């Protein structure tokens, strides 16, 4: 079984790293963590890039323009390849 975690972010830089570290610390083996960001300007993108460099399972989807929560989450779901 391939497990995908899908996240949609927007201006969540303050909370993102602790949340991701918690997910990564789980006992289950993750296939991927898809993180779609909706044009954040608060440092969220930098956190995503840094953690993606540290963990190969993190797949960033970064958008220069806002697409809204539905569009952002849909992009992430469409990219997931796990079960």
C-alpha positions in Angstrom: 0.0 0.0 0.0 1.3 3.4 -1.0 0.2 6.2 1.4 -0.1 9.7 0.2 -0.7 12.7 2.4 -2.2 15.7 0.7 -1.9 19.2 2.1 -3.2 22.6 0.8 -1.4 25.6 2.3 -1.9 29.4 2.2 -0.2 31.7 4.7 0.5 28.7 7.0 4.3 29.1 7.5 4.0 29.5 11.2 2.4 26.1 11.7 3.6 24.1 8.7 7.0 22.8 10.0 5.6 21.4 13.3 2.7 19.8 11.4 5.0 18.2 8.8 7.4 17.0 11.5 4.5 15.4 13.3 3.4 13.6 10.1 6.9 12.5 9.3 7.3 11.0 12.8 4.3 8.7 12.4 5.0 4.9 12.3 3.4 4.5 8.9 5.7 4.5 5.9 4.7 7.4 3.6 5.0 7.2 -0.1 4.7 11.0 -0.5 3.5 14.2 1.1 2.0 16.5 -1.6 2.0 20.1 -0.5 0.1 22.6 -2.7 0.7 26.2 -1.8 -1.7 28.9 -2.9 0.7 31.9 -3.4 1.7 32.4 0.2 3.8 35.4 1.1 4.5 34.7 4.8 7.5 32.2 4.5 5.4 29.1 3.8 7.1 28.5 0.5 10.5 28.7 2.0 9.5 26.1 4.7 8.2 23.8 2.0 11.3 24.1 -0.1 13.7 23.5 2.8 11.8 20.5 4.1 11.5 19.1 0.6 15.2 19.3 0.4 15.5 17.3 3.6 12.8 14.7 2.8 12.5 13.1 -0.6 8.9 12.2 0.0 7.8 15.8 0.1 6.5 17.0 -3.3 5.9 20.7 -3.5 3.4 22.3 -5.9 4.0 26.1 -5.8 1.7 28.6 -7.4 2.5 32.2 -8.1 -1.2 33.0 -8.3 -4.0 32.3 -6.0 -6.4 29.6 -7.2 -8.5 29.3 -4.0 -8.9 26.5 -1.6 -10.9 24.2 -3.9 -8.5 24.7 -6.8 -5.4 24.4 -4.6 -6.6 21.2 -2.9 -7.7 19.7 -6.2 -4.2 20.3 -7.7 -2.7 18.4 -4.8 -5.2 15.5 -5.0 -4.6 15.1 -8.7 -0.9 14.9 -8.2 -1.1 12.1 -5.5 -0.1 8.7 -6.7 -0.7 6.6 -3.5 -3.7 4.5 -2.7 
